[in-house]
Amino acid sequence: MDKTHRASLFGRLVLLACLLLPFATPSAQQSGHGERLAGYYARAGNNDSPAETAGNNIYIKFFDERWVGMLFIPYPYAIDVASEVVDQVFNAARKQAPRAAILRGKYGLLDQAATTQIERYGYLQDRIIFECGGLSPCTIKLGEGYLELIKPGVINEHITKYDHVAIP
């Protein structure tokens, strides 16, 4: 096979791959629901038995330039933390993390130390994908006023619902 034939074959294969293979979507808006940068998402079950079992209330927030944060505030202390303070803690943690990081502190706002994980996220079809501390990345499926965090498991996926909390 000569070089011209190989180049022609390679070009046709690349074109075929471009036409047939699915691509990562450029934005979550294609699913009809975009991530909300205002406010944050609170795990369903915060201030209840899931928080008691885990020892934390868990929150998720999206930031500009495709950054996502997860905040773990110790339970039962978290029951008394106002929504505005949760949002302020996220913003304070983001200012401290110019790149992906796991931070622990009171951020000048809390009485007990909380853990914050800041990561970059991307899109895979209609889902958001990011590193969440496991062997495999987590995905987020967005809904109207909520999201579902999907963590891979050994046998099944673990799906946790988070409700959007608007901050004025």
Secondary structure, DSSP 4 states (H G I P E B T S, - for coil): --HHHHHHHHHHHHHHHHHHS----S-GGGGT-PPPSSSEEEETTTTSHHHHHHTEEEEEEEETTTEEEEEEEETTGGGG--HHHHHHHHHHHHHH-SSSEEEEE-TTT-SS-EEEEEEEEEEETTEEEE--SSSS-EEEEEETTEEEEEE--SSS-EEEEEEEE---
